[in-house]
Amino acid sequence: GASLNYIMTPGHTLRVSVSEATRNPIAIEQMADQHFEAGPVFEQVLLSNGNLAPERIRSVDFGYVGEFLTPELWLDTRVFHGRIRDLIVFSNIPVAGDNFNGIAENFSNAGRANLTGGELQLNYRPTPDTRLVVNYSYIDINSAEVGTSAPFHNFSALALHTLDNDVNLSAAFYFTSPMWGLDTATYIGAQRRLDLMLSAPFRTLSPDARVSVTLQSVLGSYQDFKYVNRFEPAILLGLETHF
């Protein structure tokens, strides 16, 4: 990849970058051979022909980073477009020895997709002990061969504050817009999640030890990409130290 940064004025920078990345096929995609036998019935479920090429993505993005209104408020934003080629997808192939339905699923480099979107981050530090980070992203995946599985809108906000006694307080809120589940035909509605955490020194154990309590998903249960990935509210206790 390559990038170019242009400093317009102190604290204000424009950037453009071009990049390329690949994902190599995993073992099951290259060498799948899954079948079932029950008496005289033989069903070939997965059968890979192998010789798969790596998936490729090429992308270009334009961005701006700089102070926004005051030195304590920073804006980092970009828009991007990417092209994914040689996506590894399922396709049906005939199997001579299969006397159940005569076909099996095969992996092939038959997919392609275009990605267009943007990202924005606001970082605000009103005092040395307080920080607020807000993130928003939009992504649109266009493909004729594969179903999309990313929400159009993602939003998160993180608030951090440190008290005089080195006690840290934080609140994190997450939102994702409705989407179709990954590799499923299940619709997943908008998801909202709120986590609260308190972290304090625990010097009885060691000078740098800390203990924390996290209230996870206090707004109720939420789903993550697949309908089976359902998470209930929880209380987590943590202990951190260095040796």
C-alpha atoms as an extended CHARMM CRD file, in Angstrom:
* protein
*
       243  EXT
         1         1  GLY       CA              0.0000000000        0.0000000000        0.0000000000  PROA      1               0.0000000000
         2         2  ALA       CA              0.9220000000        3.6640000000       -0.3150000000  PROA      2               0.0000000000
         3         3  SER       CA             -0.2930000000        6.8270000000        1.3930000000  PROA      3               0.0000000000
         4         4  LEU       CA              0.1860000000       10.5620000000        0.9910000000  PROA      4               0.0000000000
         5         5  ASN       CA             -0.3300000000       13.1190000000        3.7760000000  PROA      5               0.0000000000
         6         6  TYR       CA             -0.6780000000       16.8410000000        3.1230000000  PROA      6               0.0000000000
         7         7  ILE       CA             -0.4570000000       19.2560000000        6.0510000000  PROA      7               0.0000000000
         8         8  MET       CA             -2.6150000000       22.2120000000        5.0380000000  PROA      8               0.0000000000
         9         9  THR       CA             -1.9720000000       24.1600000000        8.2450000000  PROA      9               0.0000000000
        10        10  PRO       CA             -0.6880000000       23.0990000000       11.6760000000  PROA      10              0.0000000000
        11        11  GLY       CA             -3.2610000000       20.7300000000       13.1370000000  PROA      11              0.0000000000
        12        12  HSD       CA             -5.0480000000       20.0320000000        9.8240000000  PROA      12              0.0000000000
        13        13  THR       CA             -3.9790000000       17.1550000000        7.5680000000  PROA      13              0.0000000000
        14        14  LEU       CA             -5.4390000000       15.6120000000        4.4290000000  PROA      14              0.0000000000
        15        15  ARG       CA             -4.4890000000       12.0850000000        3.4460000000  PROA      15              0.0000000000
        16        16  VAL       CA             -5.0750000000        9.6680000000        0.5890000000  PROA      16              0.0000000000
        17        17  SER       CA             -4.0690000000        6.0120000000        0.5760000000  PROA      17              0.0000000000
        18        18  VAL       CA             -4.2490000000        3.0140000000       -1.7170000000  PROA      18              0.0000000000
        19        19  SER       CA             -3.8830000000       -0.5050000000       -0.3580000000  PROA      19              0.0000000000
        20        20  GLU       CA             -4.2020000000       -4.1400000000       -1.3400000000  PROA      20              0.0000000000
        21        21  ALA       CA             -4.6520000000       -7.1770000000        0.9110000000  PROA      21              0.0000000000
        22        22  THR       CA             -5.2780000000      -10.8990000000        0.4630000000  PROA      22              0.0000000000
        23        23  ARG       CA             -6.8260000000      -13.7550000000        2.4500000000  PROA      23              0.0000000000
        24        24  ASN       CA             -5.4880000000      -17.2170000000        1.7650000000  PROA      24              0.0000000000
        25        25  PRO       CA             -7.9270000000      -20.1540000000        1.6720000000  PROA      25              0.0000000000
        26        26  ILE       CA             -8.1290000000      -22.1760000000        4.8760000000  PROA      26              0.0000000000
        27        27  ALA       CA             -7.7300000000      -25.9690000000        4.9650000000  PROA      27              0.0000000000
        28        28  ILE       CA            -11.4460000000      -26.8320000000        4.8540000000  PROA      28              0.0000000000
        29        29  GLU       CA            -11.9210000000      -24.6220000000        1.7860000000  PROA      29              0.0000000000
        30        30  GLN       CA             -9.0400000000      -26.2770000000       -0.0600000000  PROA      30              0.0000000000
        31        31  MET       CA             -9.5320000000      -29.8980000000        1.0570000000  PROA      31              0.0000000000
        32        32  ALA       CA            -13.1460000000      -30.3400000000        2.2280000000  PROA      32              0.0000000000
        33        33  ASP       CA            -14.5240000000      -33.8850000000        2.0060000000  PROA      33              0.0000000000
        34        34  GLN       CA            -17.5750000000      -34.2700000000        4.2540000000  PROA      34              0.0000000000
        35        35  HSD       CA            -19.9950000000      -37.1210000000        3.6140000000  PROA      35              0.0000000000
        36        36  PHE       CA            -22.4910000000      -39.3760000000        5.3980000000  PROA      36              0.0000000000
        37        37  GLU       CA            -23.2670000000      -43.0540000000        4.9260000000  PROA      37              0.0000000000
        38        38  ALA       CA            -26.3710000000      -44.8430000000        6.2090000000  PROA      38              0.0000000000
        39        39  GLY       CA            -26.7040000000      -48.3310000000        4.8010000000  PROA      39              0.0000000000
        40        40  PRO       CA            -26.9770000000      -48.0460000000        1.0320000000  PROA      40              0.0000000000
        41        41  VAL       CA            -27.3870000000      -44.2560000000        1.1520000000  PROA      41              0.0000000000
        42        42  PHE       CA            -24.2840000000      -42.1450000000        0.5040000000  PROA      42              0.0000000000
        43        43  GLU       CA            -24.5070000000      -38.3460000000        0.6820000000  PROA      43              0.0000000000
        44        44  GLN       CA            -21.6090000000      -36.0850000000       -0.1930000000  PROA      44              0.0000000000
        45        45  VAL       CA            -22.1620000000      -32.7980000000        1.6660000000  PROA      45              0.0000000000
        46        46  LEU       CA            -18.9250000000      -30.8900000000        1.0230000000  PROA      46              0.0000000000
        47        47  LEU       CA            -16.3330000000      -31.6570000000       -1.6220000000  PROA      47              0.0000000000
        48        48  SER       CA            -13.6410000000      -29.1560000000       -2.5060000000  PROA      48              0.0000000000
        49        49  ASN       CA            -11.8770000000      -29.2640000000       -5.8590000000  PROA      49              0.0000000000
        50        50  GLY       CA             -8.9660000000      -27.3190000000       -4.3590000000  PROA      50              0.0000000000
        51        51  ASN       CA             -6.7550000000      -24.9750000000       -6.4050000000  PROA      51              0.0000000000
        52        52  LEU       CA             -8.3660000000      -21.9350000000       -4.8020000000  PROA      52              0.0000000000
        53        53  ALA       CA             -6.7680000000      -18.5230000000       -5.2440000000  PROA      53              0.0000000000
        54        54  PRO       CA             -6.4610000000      -16.0220000000       -2.3690000000  PROA      54              0.0000000000
        55        55  GLU       CA             -9.2590000000      -13.5010000000       -1.9550000000  PROA      55              0.0000000000
        56        56  ARG       CA             -8.0910000000       -9.9850000000       -2.9360000000  PROA      56              0.0000000000
        57        57  ILE       CA             -9.2320000000       -6.5430000000       -1.8510000000  PROA      57              0.0000000000
        58        58  ARG       CA             -8.0460000000       -3.2480000000       -3.3150000000  PROA      58              0.0000000000
        59        59  SER       CA             -9.1800000000       -0.0310000000       -1.6900000000  PROA      59              0.0000000000
        60        60  VAL       CA             -8.6640000000        3.7080000000       -1.8430000000  PROA      60              0.0000000000
        61        61  ASP       CA             -9.6130000000        6.1880000000        0.8690000000  PROA      61              0.0000000000
        62        62  PHE       CA             -9.5260000000        9.9220000000        1.4530000000  PROA      62              0.0000000000
        63        63  GLY       CA             -9.3370000000       11.3410000000        4.9500000000  PROA      63              0.0000000000
        64        64  TYR       CA             -8.9470000000       14.3980000000        7.1430000000  PROA      64              0.0000000000
        65        65  VAL       CA             -7.4280000000       14.6500000000       10.6130000000  PROA      65              0.0000000000
        66        66  GLY       CA             -7.3080000000       17.8120000000       12.6550000000  PROA      66              0.0000000000
        67        67  GLU       CA             -8.4040000000       20.1200000000       15.4030000000  PROA      67              0.0000000000
        68        68  PHE       CA            -12.0820000000       20.9450000000       15.2760000000  PROA      68              0.0000000000
        69        69  LEU       CA            -13.0580000000       24.2440000000       16.9060000000  PROA      69              0.0000000000
        70        70  THR       CA            -10.6500000000       23.8240000000       19.8550000000  PROA      70              0.0000000000
        71        71  PRO       CA             -7.3440000000       21.9660000000       20.4300000000  PROA      71              0.0000000000
        72        72  GLU       CA             -9.1640000000       19.6560000000       22.8610000000  PROA      72              0.0000000000
        73        73  LEU       CA            -11.5530000000       18.3940000000       20.1420000000  PROA      73              0.0000000000
        74        74  TRP       CA            -10.0870000000       16.2820000000       17.3390000000  PROA      74              0.0000000000
        75        75  LEU       CA            -11.8290000000       14.9880000000       14.2380000000  PROA      75              0.0000000000
        76        76  ASP       CA            -10.6150000000       11.9830000000       12.2460000000  PROA      76              0.0000000000
        77        77  THR       CA            -12.7330000000       11.0770000000        9.2230000000  PROA      77              0.0000000000
        78        78  ARG       CA            -12.3990000000        9.1920000000        5.9510000000  PROA      78              0.0000000000
        79        79  VAL       CA            -14.3810000000        7.8770000000        3.0050000000  PROA      79              0.0000000000
        80        80  PHE       CA            -13.3720000000        4.7310000000        1.1710000000  PROA      80              0.0000000000
        81        81  HSD       CA            -14.1620000000        2.4240000000       -1.7110000000  PROA      81              0.0000000000
        82        82  GLY       CA            -12.9610000000       -1.1540000000       -2.0070000000  PROA      82              0.0000000000
        83        83  ARG       CA            -13.2250000000       -3.9350000000       -4.5710000000  PROA      83              0.0000000000
        84        84  ILE       CA            -13.0650000000       -7.5540000000       -3.4070000000  PROA      84              0.0000000000
        85        85  ARG       CA            -12.3390000000      -10.1710000000       -6.0570000000  PROA      85              0.0000000000
        86        86  ASP       CA            -11.9710000000      -13.9670000000       -6.0380000000  PROA      86              0.0000000000
        87        87  LEU       CA            -14.2810000000      -14.2740000000       -3.0340000000  PROA      87              0.0000000000
        88        88  ILE       CA            -14.5520000000      -17.8990000000       -1.9330000000  PROA      88              0.0000000000
        89        89  VAL       CA            -18.2220000000      -18.9070000000       -2.0670000000  PROA      89              0.0000000000
        90        90  PHE       CA            -20.3320000000      -22.0770000000       -2.0980000000  PROA      90              0.0000000000
        91        91  SER       CA            -21.4560000000      -23.5810000000       -5.3960000000  PROA      91              0.0000000000
        92        92  ASN       CA            -23.2240000000      -26.8810000000       -6.1620000000  PROA      92              0.0000000000
        93        93  ILE       CA            -21.4150000000      -29.5430000000       -8.1760000000  PROA      93              0.0000000000
        94        94  PRO       CA            -22.6450000000      -32.9710000000       -9.3390000000  PROA      94              0.0000000000
        95        95  VAL       CA            -21.1880000000      -35.9800000000       -7.5220000000  PROA      95              0.0000000000
        96        96  ALA       CA            -21.4330000000      -39.3410000000       -9.2690000000  PROA      96              0.0000000000
        97        97  GLY       CA            -21.2580000000      -41.4770000000       -6.1110000000  PROA      97              0.0000000000
        98        98  ASP       CA            -23.9160000000      -39.4660000000       -4.2330000000  PROA      98              0.0000000000
        99        99  ASN       CA            -27.1750000000      -41.4750000000       -4.3960000000  PROA      99              0.0000000000
       100       100  PHE       CA            -29.0400000000      -39.0860000000       -2.0620000000  PROA      100             0.0000000000
       101       101  ASN       CA            -29.4280000000      -35.9820000000       -4.2260000000  PROA      101             0.0000000000
       102       102  GLY       CA            -26.4350000000      -36.2510000000       -6.5580000000  PROA      102             0.0000000000
       103       103  ILE       CA            -24.8730000000      -32.9150000000       -5.6110000000  PROA      103             0.0000000000
       104       104  ALA       CA            -22.4650000000      -31.4770000000       -3.0650000000  PROA      104             0.0000000000
       105       105  GLU       CA            -21.3560000000      -27.9990000000       -2.0730000000  PROA      105             0.0000000000
       106       106  ASN       CA            -18.0030000000      -26.9270000000       -3.4530000000  PROA      106             0.0000000000
       107       107  PHE       CA            -15.8090000000      -23.8980000000       -2.7520000000  PROA      107             0.0000000000
       108       108  SER       CA            -14.8410000000      -21.6670000000       -5.6710000000  PROA      108             0.0000000000
       109       109  ASN       CA            -13.4980000000      -18.1820000000       -6.3990000000  PROA      109             0.0000000000
       110       110  ALA       CA            -16.8020000000      -17.1000000000       -7.9360000000  PROA      110             0.0000000000
       111       111  GLY       CA            -17.6660000000      -14.1230000000       -5.7400000000  PROA      111             0.0000000000
       112       112  ARG       CA            -16.9800000000      -10.4130000000       -5.9450000000  PROA      112             0.0000000000
       113       113  ALA       CA            -18.1690000000       -7.3920000000       -3.9950000000  PROA      113             0.0000000000
       114       114  ASN       CA            -17.7930000000       -3.6280000000       -3.8400000000  PROA      114             0.0000000000
       115       115  LEU       CA            -17.6000000000       -1.7670000000       -0.5370000000  PROA      115             0.0000000000
       116       116  THR       CA            -18.3370000000        1.9310000000       -0.1180000000  PROA      116             0.0000000000
       117       117  GLY       CA            -18.4830000000        3.7800000000        3.1490000000  PROA      117             0.0000000000
       118       118  GLY       CA            -17.1020000000        6.2660000000        5.5990000000  PROA      118             0.0000000000
       119       119  GLU       CA            -15.8710000000        6.5500000000        9.1700000000  PROA      119             0.0000000000
       120       120  LEU       CA            -15.7530000000        9.3930000000       11.6720000000  PROA      120             0.0000000000
       121       121  GLN       CA            -14.1960000000        9.7300000000       15.1060000000  PROA      121             0.0000000000
       122       122  LEU       CA            -14.4780000000       12.6430000000       17.5190000000  PROA      122             0.0000000000
       123       123  ASN       CA            -12.0390000000       12.7320000000       20.4020000000  PROA      123             0.0000000000
       124       124  TYR       CA            -12.7900000000       15.3230000000       23.0910000000  PROA      124             0.0000000000
       125       125  ARG       CA            -10.7310000000       15.9230000000       26.2250000000  PROA      125             0.0000000000
       126       126  PRO       CA            -12.3030000000       18.8040000000       28.1960000000  PROA      126             0.0000000000
       127       127  THR       CA             -9.9470000000       18.1770000000       31.1630000000  PROA      127             0.0000000000
       128       128  PRO       CA             -6.8190000000       16.0420000000       31.6390000000  PROA      128             0.0000000000
       129       129  ASP       CA             -8.9370000000       13.5490000000       33.6220000000  PROA      129             0.0000000000
       130       130  THR       CA            -11.9320000000       13.3130000000       31.2710000000  PROA      130             0.0000000000
       131       131  ARG       CA            -12.1600000000       11.9730000000       27.7400000000  PROA      131             0.0000000000
       132       132  LEU       CA            -15.0360000000       11.3240000000       25.3350000000  PROA      132             0.0000000000
       133       133  VAL       CA            -14.6200000000        9.2970000000       22.1270000000  PROA      133             0.0000000000
       134       134  VAL       CA            -17.4410000000        9.0190000000       19.5760000000  PROA      134             0.0000000000
       135       135  ASN       CA            -17.2500000000        6.7320000000       16.5290000000  PROA      135             0.0000000000
       136       136  TYR       CA            -19.6110000000        6.3720000000       13.5880000000  PROA      136             0.0000000000
       137       137  SER       CA            -19.2670000000        4.2850000000       10.4390000000  PROA      137             0.0000000000
       138       138  TYR       CA            -21.3820000000        3.5900000000        7.3740000000  PROA      138             0.0000000000
       139       139  ILE       CA            -20.7540000000        0.7230000000        4.9660000000  PROA      139             0.0000000000
       140       140  ASP       CA            -22.6300000000       -0.4710000000        1.8960000000  PROA      140             0.0000000000
       141       141  ILE       CA            -21.6750000000       -3.8840000000        0.4520000000  PROA      141             0.0000000000
       142       142  ASN       CA            -22.7710000000       -4.5570000000       -3.1080000000  PROA      142             0.0000000000
       143       143  SER       CA            -22.5260000000       -8.0840000000       -4.5020000000  PROA      143             0.0000000000
       144       144  ALA       CA            -24.4710000000      -10.1890000000       -6.9790000000  PROA      144             0.0000000000
       145       145  GLU       CA            -22.9480000000      -13.4780000000       -5.7970000000  PROA      145             0.0000000000
       146       146  VAL       CA            -22.8590000000      -13.2700000000       -1.9930000000  PROA      146             0.0000000000
       147       147  GLY       CA            -25.2770000000      -11.9310000000        0.6040000000  PROA      147             0.0000000000
       148       148  THR       CA            -24.2790000000       -8.9100000000        2.6460000000  PROA      148             0.0000000000
       149       149  SER       CA            -23.7940000000       -9.3820000000        6.3600000000  PROA      149             0.0000000000
       150       150  ALA       CA            -22.7660000000       -6.0040000000        7.7390000000  PROA      150             0.0000000000
       151       151  PRO       CA            -25.0100000000       -3.3620000000        9.3070000000  PROA      151             0.0000000000
       152       152  PHE       CA            -25.1720000000       -0.1010000000        7.3750000000  PROA      152             0.0000000000
       153       153  HSD       CA            -24.6910000000        2.0040000000       10.5240000000  PROA      153             0.0000000000
       154       154  ASN       CA            -22.4270000000        1.4950000000       13.5300000000  PROA      154             0.0000000000
       155       155  PHE       CA            -22.1810000000        3.9670000000       16.3950000000  PROA      155             0.0000000000
       156       156  SER       CA            -20.2560000000        3.8950000000       19.6640000000  PROA      156             0.0000000000
       157       157  ALA       CA            -19.5010000000        6.3630000000       22.4380000000  PROA      157             0.0000000000
       158       158  LEU       CA            -16.9620000000        5.9470000000       25.2420000000  PROA      158             0.0000000000
       159       159  ALA       CA            -16.7150000000        8.2490000000       28.2680000000  PROA      159             0.0000000000
       160       160  LEU       CA            -13.7400000000        7.9720000000       30.6500000000  PROA      160             0.0000000000
       161       161  HSD       CA            -13.0760000000        9.8730000000       33.8810000000  PROA      161             0.0000000000
       162       162  THR       CA            -10.3560000000        9.5100000000       36.5050000000  PROA      162             0.0000000000
       163       163  LEU       CA            -11.0140000000       10.6250000000       40.0950000000  PROA      163             0.0000000000
       164       164  ASP       CA             -8.3750000000       12.1080000000       42.3870000000  PROA      164             0.0000000000
       165       165  ASN       CA             -7.8230000000        8.7550000000       44.1460000000  PROA      165             0.0000000000
       166       166  ASP       CA             -6.9350000000        7.0540000000       40.8170000000  PROA      166             0.0000000000
       167       167  VAL       CA            -10.3680000000        5.4590000000       40.5040000000  PROA      167             0.0000000000
       168       168  ASN       CA            -11.4230000000        5.1400000000       36.8620000000  PROA      168             0.0000000000
       169       169  LEU       CA            -15.0360000000        5.3360000000       35.7240000000  PROA      169             0.0000000000
       170       170  SER       CA            -16.1790000000        4.5180000000       32.1990000000  PROA      170             0.0000000000
       171       171  ALA       CA            -19.3600000000        4.0890000000       30.2000000000  PROA      171             0.0000000000
       172       172  ALA       CA            -19.5010000000        2.5800000000       26.7070000000  PROA      172             0.0000000000
       173       173  PHE       CA            -22.5450000000        2.6130000000       24.4320000000  PROA      173             0.0000000000
       174       174  TYR       CA            -22.8360000000        0.6610000000       21.1510000000  PROA      174             0.0000000000
       175       175  PHE       CA            -25.4720000000        0.7200000000       18.4120000000  PROA      175             0.0000000000
       176       176  THR       CA            -25.7630000000       -1.3030000000       15.1880000000  PROA      176             0.0000000000
       177       177  SER       CA            -28.5370000000       -0.9010000000       12.6400000000  PROA      177             0.0000000000
       178       178  PRO       CA            -30.6890000000       -3.8540000000       11.4750000000  PROA      178             0.0000000000
       179       179  MET       CA            -29.0670000000       -6.4920000000        9.2550000000  PROA      179             0.0000000000
       180       180  TRP       CA            -29.4160000000       -9.9890000000        7.9100000000  PROA      180             0.0000000000
       181       181  GLY       CA            -27.4930000000      -12.5400000000        9.9530000000  PROA      181             0.0000000000
       182       182  LEU       CA            -24.1240000000      -13.7650000000        8.7820000000  PROA      182             0.0000000000
       183       183  ASP       CA            -24.5820000000      -16.8380000000        6.5240000000  PROA      183             0.0000000000
       184       184  THR       CA            -28.2420000000      -17.0580000000        7.5560000000  PROA      184             0.0000000000
       185       185  ALA       CA            -31.5910000000      -15.8270000000        6.3320000000  PROA      185             0.0000000000
       186       186  THR       CA            -32.4080000000      -14.4760000000        9.7820000000  PROA      186             0.0000000000
       187       187  TYR       CA            -33.2120000000      -10.8020000000       10.2620000000  PROA      187             0.0000000000
       188       188  ILE       CA            -31.5370000000       -9.1690000000       13.2570000000  PROA      188             0.0000000000
       189       189  GLY       CA            -33.0400000000       -5.8990000000       14.4390000000  PROA      189             0.0000000000
       190       190  ALA       CA            -31.2000000000       -2.8470000000       15.7160000000  PROA      190             0.0000000000
       191       191  GLN       CA            -28.9540000000       -3.6390000000       18.6830000000  PROA      191             0.0000000000
       192       192  ARG       CA            -28.0980000000       -1.3900000000       21.6410000000  PROA      192             0.0000000000
       193       193  ARG       CA            -25.6280000000       -2.1420000000       24.3980000000  PROA      193             0.0000000000
       194       194  LEU       CA            -24.3790000000       -0.1890000000       27.4050000000  PROA      194             0.0000000000
       195       195  ASP       CA            -21.4240000000       -1.2410000000       29.5950000000  PROA      195             0.0000000000
       196       196  LEU       CA            -20.4100000000        0.4790000000       32.8530000000  PROA      196             0.0000000000
       197       197  MET       CA            -17.0790000000       -0.0810000000       34.5850000000  PROA      197             0.0000000000
       198       198  LEU       CA            -15.3420000000        0.9960000000       37.7940000000  PROA      198             0.0000000000
       199       199  SER       CA            -11.6240000000        0.3310000000       38.2630000000  PROA      199             0.0000000000
       200       200  ALA       CA             -9.6470000000        1.0850000000       41.4380000000  PROA      200             0.0000000000
       201       201  PRO       CA             -6.1320000000        0.4780000000       42.7930000000  PROA      201             0.0000000000
       202       202  PHE       CA             -5.6260000000       -2.6720000000       44.8480000000  PROA      202             0.0000000000
       203       203  ARG       CA             -2.2540000000       -1.9230000000       46.4360000000  PROA      203             0.0000000000
       204       204  THR       CA             -2.7200000000       -4.5900000000       49.1080000000  PROA      204             0.0000000000
       205       205  LEU       CA             -1.7420000000       -7.1020000000       46.4160000000  PROA      205             0.0000000000
       206       206  SER       CA              0.9690000000       -5.0630000000       44.6670000000  PROA      206             0.0000000000
       207       207  PRO       CA              1.7550000000       -1.3690000000       43.9680000000  PROA      207             0.0000000000
       208       208  ASP       CA              0.3340000000       -1.4920000000       40.4190000000  PROA      208             0.0000000000
       209       209  ALA       CA             -2.5530000000       -3.9400000000       40.9350000000  PROA      209             0.0000000000
       210       210  ARG       CA             -6.0980000000       -2.8790000000       40.0310000000  PROA      210             0.0000000000
       211       211  VAL       CA             -9.5140000000       -4.4080000000       40.6480000000  PROA      211             0.0000000000
       212       212  SER       CA            -12.5160000000       -3.7200000000       38.4290000000  PROA      212             0.0000000000
       213       213  VAL       CA            -16.2620000000       -4.2990000000       38.2790000000  PROA      213             0.0000000000
       214       214  THR       CA            -18.0630000000       -4.2250000000       34.9090000000  PROA      214             0.0000000000
       215       215  LEU       CA            -21.8240000000       -4.1560000000       34.4130000000  PROA      215             0.0000000000
       216       216  GLN       CA            -22.1940000000       -5.5620000000       30.9110000000  PROA      216             0.0000000000
       217       217  SER       CA            -25.2380000000       -4.9840000000       28.7030000000  PROA      217             0.0000000000
       218       218  VAL       CA            -27.2730000000       -3.1620000000       31.3300000000  PROA      218             0.0000000000
       219       219  LEU       CA            -29.9530000000       -2.3140000000       28.7190000000  PROA      219             0.0000000000
       220       220  GLY       CA            -30.8090000000       -5.9940000000       28.2650000000  PROA      220             0.0000000000
       221       221  SER       CA            -29.7070000000       -8.8540000000       26.0240000000  PROA      221             0.0000000000
       222       222  TYR       CA            -28.2750000000       -8.2370000000       22.5640000000  PROA      222             0.0000000000
       223       223  GLN       CA            -27.3680000000      -10.2540000000       19.4640000000  PROA      223             0.0000000000
       224       224  ASP       CA            -24.0820000000      -10.1750000000       17.6010000000  PROA      224             0.0000000000
       225       225  PHE       CA            -24.1530000000      -10.9360000000       13.8250000000  PROA      225             0.0000000000
       226       226  LYS       CA            -25.8020000000      -14.3570000000       14.2130000000  PROA      226             0.0000000000
       227       227  TYR       CA            -29.1330000000      -14.9900000000       15.9080000000  PROA      227             0.0000000000
       228       228  VAL       CA            -27.5060000000      -17.7310000000       18.0340000000  PROA      228             0.0000000000
       229       229  ASN       CA            -24.9580000000      -15.2220000000       19.3940000000  PROA      229             0.0000000000
       230       230  ARG       CA            -27.1980000000      -13.8820000000       22.1400000000  PROA      230             0.0000000000
       231       231  PHE       CA            -25.6060000000      -12.2790000000       25.1900000000  PROA      231             0.0000000000
       232       232  GLU       CA            -27.3950000000      -11.6440000000       28.4730000000  PROA      232             0.0000000000
       233       233  PRO       CA            -26.5740000000       -8.9340000000       31.0480000000  PROA      233             0.0000000000
       234       234  ALA       CA            -23.6470000000       -9.8930000000       33.2580000000  PROA      234             0.0000000000
       235       235  ILE       CA            -21.4530000000       -8.6560000000       36.0940000000  PROA      235             0.0000000000
       236       236  LEU       CA            -17.7240000000       -9.1910000000       35.5300000000  PROA      236             0.0000000000
       237       237  LEU       CA            -15.0020000000       -8.9310000000       38.1810000000  PROA      237             0.0000000000
       238       238  GLY       CA            -11.4170000000       -8.3150000000       37.1040000000  PROA      238             0.0000000000
       239       239  LEU       CA             -7.9770000000       -8.2440000000       38.7040000000  PROA      239             0.0000000000
       240       240  GLU       CA             -4.9160000000       -6.8510000000       36.9680000000  PROA      240             0.0000000000
       241       241  THR       CA             -1.3340000000       -6.8590000000       38.1630000000  PROA      241             0.0000000000
       242       242  HSD       CA              2.1990000000       -7.0760000000       36.7830000000  PROA      242             0.0000000000
       243       243  PHE       CA              4.9050000000       -9.5550000000       37.7040000000  PROA      243             0.0000000000
